[in-house]
Amino acid sequence: VPAWTSMMASRDPGELGFYGFRNRKDHSYDGYAFANSAQVKVPRLWDWLGKAGLQCVVLGVPQTYPPSPIHGEMVTCFLTPSTKSAYTHPPTLKAEVERVTGGYVLDVEDFRTPDKGSLLRRIYEKTDKHLGLAKHMLRTRSWDFFMLVEMGVDRIHHGFWSHMDPAHHKYEPGNPFESAILDYYRHVDRELGEMLTLCPPETLVLVISDHGAKKMDGGICFNEWLRSEGYLTLTTSPTKPTPISSVPIDWARTRAWGDGGYYGRLFMNVRGREPSGTVEPRDYERVRTDLIAGIEAITDPKGRVIGSKAYRPEDLFRAVNGVAPDLIVYFGDLDWRSVGAVGMGGIHTFENDTGPDEANHDWQGIFVLSTAGGEAPLRGLLPEVSIYDVTPTLLRLLGQPVPEGLAGRPLG
């Protein structure tokens, strides 16, 4: 989040008005809202297709919970609270899903765990139930558009990257999980092959991801850095790792604080905007510029600049809706994640504050398109494809008009 919605709506995060899983809903210090489907105010690909009368099946696409009516059927995503929730459209589909799968699994719970044997079993269990459901739907439904997102691919990266990659600082040659990721790729590839045999020969097929994956070198303790630079003041100093949301902050002496995640989000404490703001509006841009310079100068434990980038949202997005971060931060070109907890004992950490995590997201995902012998917009190795181009391209290939004002364009 928000990458899949940006892809399916061809709108950037600023236009959508959400910037991660949790977003500030107002300028208070505790007003956060979860980015579920209710936050999506624009049409997505299946909405346009359904309006044109095409029958759609949508399985596991992020930010589809709670389920919304579509022209077809939907099973919601890993952000669904539990299988006790209403997670299908129509609601009657839920009983069939539970029966076909023997108990549906929405996500790989606790994928940041040291128990790798159990984790690997649970990844396969989740994947097999989800892809088994997809094959059932392919066999039993009449459809024009069929989409599924399998989160097991993401979870196995986070759980097993160090076991595969000799460049990872935790890699041990000959470890028992050295082939876990590649074996899983082969398993998913075989399952995909089975699914394709259930599709008509003229089916257009797109295999795509919303991001890539890479080794994680460590974490930058964002709020510890802000404390060390005098931007963030706590009323007490925790002696063990503690989420920033659980620590008392002296807002009268604080100019900025940050959120953790695979990238960082920085918020400034602006007078007249936040309840106890300290940054004068006339100083806002100067302080923000100073923060950018400081963040981009952060080094690793050996004193080497890691190549971090901090961006103003208005420089990235066509619009800035909702309550946006004042800065969006990528530590070390995504080699390092943002750790929001305090009490970490320093600015650098090699242990994630939410459990073992060995991979970060990477800029480049995958885009593999087969038009089944039909006219293709491009052939061979593609130049760079924007995530925003996916939906306009599919609309055109499916013979539908491409709406004006989208962030992307049809390929070709």
C-alpha positions in Angstrom: 0.0 0.0 0.0 -0.5 2.2 -1.9 1.4 0.5 -4.8 -1.3 -1.9 -5.9 -4.0 0.8 -5.9 -1.7 3.1 -7.8 -1.3 0.4 -10.3 -5.0 -0.5 -10.6 -6.2 3.1 -10.6 -3.3 4.7 -12.4 -3.1 7.4 -9.7 -0.1 8.4 -7.7 -0.2 8.2 -3.9 -0.6 11.9 -3.5 -3.7 11.8 -5.7 -5.0 8.9 -3.7 -4.3 10.7 -0.4 -2.6 7.8 1.4 1.1 7.1 1.7 1.4 3.7 3.5 -0.5 1.2 5.6 -1.3 3.7 8.3 -1.9 7.4 7.5 -2.6 10.4 9.6 -6.3 11.2 9.3 -5.8 14.7 10.7 -3.0 16.8 12.3 -3.5 15.5 15.8 -0.7 13.4 17.2 -2.7 10.2 17.5 -5.2 10.4 14.6 -4.2 7.5 12.4 -6.4 5.5 10.0 -5.7 2.2 8.3 -5.6 2.4 4.5 -8.4 0.0 3.6 -10.7 0.0 0.6 -12.9 2.7 2.1 -10.1 5.1 1.6 -10.0 4.5 -2.2 -12.2 7.2 -3.8 -11.3 6.5 -7.4 -12.2 3.7 -9.8 -9.8 0.8 -10.3 -9.4 -1.4 -13.3 -12.2 -3.8 -12.5 -14.6 -0.9 -11.9 -14.1 0.3 -15.4 -14.3 -3.2 -16.9 -17.4 -4.0 -14.9 -19.1 -0.8 -16.0 -18.5 -2.0 -19.5 -20.2 -5.3 -18.7 -17.1 -7.5 -18.3 -17.3 -10.2 -15.7 -14.4 -9.8 -13.2 -12.9 -12.1 -10.6 -10.5 -10.4 -8.1 -8.6 -12.5 -5.6 -6.3 -11.1 -2.8 -5.5 -7.7 -4.3 -4.2 -5.4 -1.6 -6.6 -2.7 -0.4 -9.8 -4.5 -1.3 -11.0 -5.0 2.3 -13.8 -4.4 3.1 -15.1 -5.9 -0.1 -17.0 -3.6 -2.4 -19.6 -4.6 -5.0 -18.1 -5.4 -8.4 -19.5 -6.9 -11.6 -18.3 -10.4 -10.6 -16.7 -11.8 -7.5 -14.1 -10.7 -5.0 -12.1 -12.3 -2.2 -10.2 -9.6 -0.2 -6.6 -9.3 0.7 -4.0 -10.0 3.4 -5.1 -6.8 5.2 -8.5 -8.4 6.1 -8.6 -8.6 9.9 -9.5 -12.3 10.0 -11.6 -15.0 8.2 -14.4 -14.1 10.7 -14.8 -10.9 8.8 -17.0 -10.5 5.7 -14.2 -10.9 3.1 -16.1 -11.8 -0.1 -18.4 -10.2 -2.6 -21.0 -11.5 -2.8 -21.2 -12.5 0.9 -22.4 -15.9 0.0 -19.1 -16.7 -1.8 -17.4 -17.0 1.6 -18.9 -20.4 2.4 -17.7 -21.8 -0.9 -14.2 -20.3 -0.3 -14.0 -22.0 3.1 -15.2 -25.3 1.8 -12.9 -25.4 -1.3 -9.8 -24.5 0.7 -10.5 -26.4 3.9 -10.3 -23.2 5.8 -9.0 -20.1 4.0 -5.7 -18.4 5.0 -5.5 -14.7 4.4 -1.8 -14.2 5.1 1.3 -15.8 6.5 1.0 -14.7 10.1 4.2 -13.9 12.0 6.4 -14.1 9.0 9.1 -12.2 10.9 10.1 -15.2 13.0 13.3 -17.1 13.8 11.4 -20.5 13.3 12.2 -20.9 9.6 10.9 -24.4 9.3 7.5 -23.5 10.5 7.5 -20.3 8.4 8.3 -22.2 5.2 5.5 -24.7 5.9 3.0 -21.9 6.5 4.1 -20.0 3.3 3.4 -23.1 1.2 0.1 -23.7 3.0 -1.1 -20.2 2.4 0.1 -20.2 -1.3 -1.5 -23.6 -2.0 -4.9 -22.6 -0.5 -4.9 -19.4 -2.5 -3.8 -20.8 -5.8 -6.1 -23.8 -5.3 -9.0 -21.4 -4.9 -7.9 -19.6 -8.1 -7.9 -22.8 -10.0 -11.3 -23.7 -8.7 -12.6 -20.3 -9.8 -11.0 -20.6 -13.2 -12.8 -24.0 -13.6 -16.2 -23.0 -12.4 -16.7 -19.3 -13.5 -17.3 -17.5 -16.7 -15.0 -14.5 -16.6 -13.6 -11.8 -18.8 -11.0 -10.4 -16.3 -9.3 -12.6 -13.7 -6.7 -11.2 -11.2 -5.0 -12.6 -8.2 -2.1 -11.4 -6.0 -0.1 -14.1 -4.1 1.6 -12.6 -1.0 3.6 -15.7 -0.3 6.2 -14.4 -2.8 6.7 -11.3 -0.6 6.8 -13.3 2.6 9.4 -15.7 1.5 11.7 -12.9 0.6 11.4 -11.3 4.0 11.9 -14.6 5.7 14.7 -16.3 3.7 16.8 -13.7 1.8 19.9 -14.1 3.9 19.8 -17.9 3.4 20.0 -17.4 -0.4 22.2 -14.4 -1.0 26.0 -14.6 -0.4 26.1 -10.8 -0.3 23.8 -10.7 2.8 25.7 -10.1 6.0 23.9 -13.0 7.7 24.5 -15.6 4.9 26.0 -18.9 5.9 27.1 -21.3 3.1 25.4 -24.6 3.1 22.6 -23.6 5.4 19.5 -25.8 5.2 17.3 -23.1 3.6 19.7 -22.1 0.9 17.4 -23.1 -1.9 14.1 -22.2 -0.2 13.4 -19.1 -2.3 14.3 -20.7 -5.6 12.4 -23.9 -4.8 9.3 -21.8 -3.9 9.7 -19.9 -7.2 9.6 -23.2 -9.1 6.5 -24.3 -7.1 4.7 -21.1 -7.9 5.7 -21.4 -11.5 4.3 -24.9 -11.8 1.1 -23.7 -10.2 0.9 -20.8 -12.7 1.4 -23.3 -15.5 -1.6 -25.3 -14.3 -3.7 -22.1 -14.1 -2.8 -21.2 -17.6 -4.1 -24.6 -18.9 -7.5 -23.6 -17.5 -7.6 -20.4 -19.5 -8.8 -20.1 -23.1 -5.9 -20.1 -25.6 -6.7 -16.4 -26.6 -6.2 -15.2 -23.0 -4.0 -12.2 -22.5 -1.7 -12.9 -19.6 0.2 -10.5 -17.4 2.6 -11.5 -14.6 3.5 -8.4 -12.6 4.7 -7.3 -9.2 4.3 -4.0 -7.4 7.9 -3.9 -6.3 11.1 -6.0 -6.4 13.2 -7.3 -3.5 16.8 -7.0 -2.3 18.9 -7.8 0.7 18.5 -5.5 3.7 21.8 -4.2 5.1 20.2 -3.0 8.3 17.9 -0.3 9.8 18.3 3.4 10.4 16.6 4.3 13.7 14.8 7.3 12.3 13.6 8.7 15.6 16.9 8.1 17.4 18.6 10.1 14.6 16.0 12.9 15.1 16.7 12.9 18.8 20.4 13.1 18.3 20.0 16.0 15.9 17.7 17.9 18.4 14.5 17.6 16.4 12.7 15.2 18.7 12.5 15.4 22.5 11.1 12.7 24.8 10.0 13.2 28.4 11.5 9.9 29.3 14.2 7.8 27.6 13.2 4.1 27.1 15.8 1.5 28.0 14.5 -1.1 25.5 13.1 -0.9 22.0 9.7 0.8 22.2 7.4 2.0 19.4 7.4 5.7 19.1 3.6 5.7 19.5 4.1 4.3 23.0 6.7 6.9 24.2 5.8 10.2 25.8 7.0 13.0 23.5 7.7 16.6 24.7 5.8 18.3 21.9 6.7 21.7 23.1 10.4 20.9 22.4 9.9 18.7 19.3 10.2 19.9 15.7 9.9 16.5 13.8 9.2 12.8 14.3 9.2 9.8 12.0 7.5 6.6 11.1 9.3 3.3 10.4 8.8 0.9 7.5 10.5 -0.1 4.3 10.7 3.6 3.7 10.5 6.4 6.2 7.9 9.2 6.6 8.8 12.3 8.5 6.3 14.7 10.0 7.0 18.2 11.2 5.4 19.8 14.2 4.2 23.1 12.7 2.7 25.9 14.7 -1.0 26.5 13.8 -1.2 23.0 12.1 -0.3 20.6 14.9 -1.8 21.1 18.4 1.5 22.0 20.0 3.4 23.0 16.9 6.9 24.5 17.3 8.1 25.2 13.7 6.9 28.6 12.6 5.3 28.6 9.2 7.9 31.1 8.0 10.6 28.7 9.0 8.9 25.6 7.6 10.9 25.4 4.3 14.2 26.2 5.9 13.8 23.5 8.5 12.6 21.0 5.9 15.7 21.8 3.8 18.0 21.3 6.8 16.3 17.9 7.5 16.9 16.8 3.9 20.5 17.7 4.1 20.9 15.9 7.4 19.1 12.8 6.3 21.1 12.5 3.0 24.4 12.8 5.0 23.6 9.8 7.3 26.4 7.3 7.2 26.8 3.6 8.0 28.6 2.5 11.2 31.9 2.8 9.3 31.3 6.4 8.4 30.4 5.9 4.8 27.5 7.9 3.3 24.8 5.4 2.4 23.1 7.4 -0.3 19.8 8.2 1.4 17.2 10.4 -0.3 14.5 12.6 1.2 11.8 14.0 -1.0 9.1 16.6 -0.6 5.8 15.0 -1.5 4.9 17.8 -3.9 8.1 17.0 -5.9 7.0 13.4 -6.3 3.3 13.5 -6.9 0.8 15.4 -9.2 -1.3 16.3 -6.1 -0.9 16.1 -2.4 -4.2 15.0 -0.8 -4.9 13.8 2.7 -2.4 14.5 5.5 0.9 13.8 3.7 4.3 13.3 5.3 6.4 16.4 5.1 9.2 14.2 3.8 9.3 10.7 2.3 12.7 9.1 3.0 14.5 6.2 1.4 17.5 5.1 3.4 20.5 3.9 1.5 18.6 3.4 -1.8 16.4 0.9 0.1 19.4 -1.1 1.4 18.4 0.1 4.8 14.9 0.2 6.3 13.4 2.9 8.5 13.0 1.8 12.1 10.6 4.0 14.1 11.2 2.5 17.6 13.3 4.4 20.2 15.4 2.8 22.9 17.4 1.0 20.2 20.8 2.0 21.6 22.0 3.9 18.6 21.1 5.1 15.1 22.0 1.8 13.4 20.5 -1.6 14.0 20.9 -5.0 12.4 17.8 -6.4 14.1 14.4 -5.3 13.0 12.1 -3.8 15.6 9.2 -5.9 14.5 11.0 -9.2 14.2 13.6 -10.8 11.9 13.4 -9.4 8.4 16.0 -10.1 5.8 14.9 -8.2 2.6 13.7 -4.8 1.7 11.6 -3.8 -1.3 13.4 -2.7 -4.4 12.5 -0.2 -7.1 12.2 -2.6 -10.1 9.4 -5.2 -10.1 8.5 -7.6 -12.9 6.3 -7.1 -16.0 5.8 -10.0 -18.3 3.0 -9.7 -20.9 1.8 -12.3 -23.4 -0.9 -11.4 -25.8 -1.4 -15.0 -27.0 -0.4 -14.3 -30.5 -2.5 -11.1 -30.7 -1.2 -7.7 -31.4 1.2 -6.7 -28.7 2.0 -3.0 -27.7 5.7 -3.8 -27.4 7.8 -6.9 -28.0 11.1 -8.1 -26.5 12.8 -6.6 -23.6 10.8 -3.5 -22.6 12.2 -0.1 -21.7 11.3 1.1 -18.2 7.6 0.6 -17.5 5.8 2.8 -14.9 3.5 1.2 -12.5 0.9 3.8 -13.6 1.0 2.4 -17.2 -0.4 -1.0 -16.4 -4.1 -0.1 -16.2 -4.2 2.1 -19.3 -2.4 -0.6 -21.2 -4.8 -3.3 -20.2 -7.8 -1.1 -20.9 -6.6 -0.5 -24.4 -5.8 -4.2 -25.0 -9.3 -5.1 -23.7 -10.9 -2.7 -26.2 -11.9 -0.2 -23.6 -11.5 3.6 -23.6 -8.7 5.0 -21.5 -10.0 7.7 -19.2 -8.5 11.2 -19.3 -6.3 12.4 -16.5 -4.6 9.1 -15.5 -1.0 9.1 -14.2 0.1 6.5 -16.8 -0.3 5.9 -20.5 -0.9 2.8 -22.7 2.3 1.2 -23.8 3.1 1.1 -27.4 
